[in-house]
Amino acid sequence: MSVPKLGNLAPAFTLQDQNGDKVSLKGFRGESHVVLYFYPKAMTPGCTVQACGLRDSQQELKKFNAVALGVSPDPIARLKKFEDKESLNFTLLSDEDHEVADKYGVWGLKKFMGREFVGLIRTTFIINQEGRLVHIMDRFKTKSHHEGVKALLAELD
């Protein structure tokens, strides 16, 4: 499946968060911008650095009227452990069957250390208050991901 096009409505979804509660993208429409970021696996080095950057940027995200939603194929229990271990202050969503990752075109062939395999491709989508895709970040360093997110959100103001 291909990545959705900028300007189009973001593909709808409902997933369970780290507490087992259902979260729907449509629940944010008209309320806030959404930083929807897909990451491969909770509690791995790169994913932890990326999540902690967003954790430490929550006050600035609020100033931009934005919420962060992290999506991974991890089960709910692992997401809860990740949240607790790293004191994360935003929503983590479980996409175990990678249905939502497929909708966003981020489940596919990857290369890591010379090996090819199918998995989640680290990508971030910025969705405006109307529910439209306004930015796609697919090339960034995990340690500065949050800075890129804030720069893109500043453009929306």
N, C-alpha and C positions, 0 to 999 in steps of 0.2 A: 504494500500500500504506500501511497505517496504522502508527503508532508502537506497539510492543508495550506491553502494560499493566503497570503497577507490580504487583509481587507475583508475576508470571508468570516462568517460566524465561526467561532471555535466549536469543534465537535463536542456535543453534549455528553455528559457522563455522570454517573453516581457511583461512588466507591465508599468503602468503609475506611474510617480513619484509625489512628493508633488506639483509640478507645472503643472501637467497634461501632461507632456512630456513623450513619450514612451522611455523606457530603455530596451535594450536587453542584456542578458548575453554575447552573442557572440561578442558584441561591445568591450569587454575588452580583448578578446583572442589575445595573442601576445603583449599586451600592459602592463597589470598589473595583479597582484594577486588580488583575490576578497575575501573579508570577507563578506560572505552572512549570515546575521543573522536574524533569525525569532523570533519575539517577539509578545506576545499576544495582547497588547492594548496600544496605545499611551497615554501618560499623566497619566499613573498609576505609583505608586511609584517605583516598581522594574524595569519597562521598562525605566523610566526616568533616574534612576541611571545608567543603562546599556548604554543608549544612550549618556549620558553626559561623561561617561568614554571614549567612542570612540571619542566623540567630542574633548575632551582634549588630545587625542592621535594622532590627525591628522598629526602633523609634523613627528612623528615617523613612522606612517603608510606610509607616502610618502617616507621616507628613505628606507623602505622595498619594495617600488614600489607596494603598495597595496591600494585598495579603499574599503571602507565600503559601503554595501548596506543593509539597514534594511527593512525587509518585515513583514507586518502585515495585518490582515483582515480589517483594518480601511479604511474608505473612504478618498479620496484625500483631502477634506477640513479639516478633522481632522489631517491628516499628516502635512498639511501646518501650522495649528495652533500649532502643536507640535514643528515643526521646528522653528517657530517664537518665541514661548514662551521660549524655551531652547537654542536659538541661535545655533541650530545644523548646522554643516558644512559638511554634507554628504547626500547622496541620501536615501530617504525613498520611499518605493514602496507599492502600494495598491494592495492587493490580496483578494478583497472582497468575491469572490466565492471560495476561498482557493484552487484553481486549482494548483497553484505552490506549496503550502504547501503539497498538496496530492502527487505531483511528487517527493517531497523530503522526503515523509514519516513522516511529522511532524504535520499532522492533525489527531488527534486521541483521545482516552480516556485519561482523566486526572483526578487527584484527588486533591482537594483543600479544606482544612478545613473539611475533612471527607465526602465531597460530590464528586460524580463522574459525569463527564460531558464530552462532546466532544468539543475539542477546539484545539488551536495551542500550540504545545509543544515547549518550548523555546530551540532552537538548533542553533549552528553556524557551517557553512561549510567553510573551507578554500579551495579555488580553485586556482590552479597555473596558470601561464601564458598560458599554453597549454589547459586550460579548464578542467583539471582533478581534481577530488576531492583528496586532500592530507591529510586533517584532518577533523574530526567531533568532535565538542565539545557539549556534551549533559549533562554534570554534572559540574556545576560551580556556583559560587555566582555572582549575578549581579554586585556587587560593585567591584569585581576584574576581571570581564570578559575581560576587555581590556588588562590587564596584561597577561592573558593566551593567548590572540590573538597575542600579540607582541612576546611572547616566541615561539609560533609555527611559526610565520613568520620568526623569526631569524634562525630557523632550515632550512628554504628554501634557505637562502643565501649561 
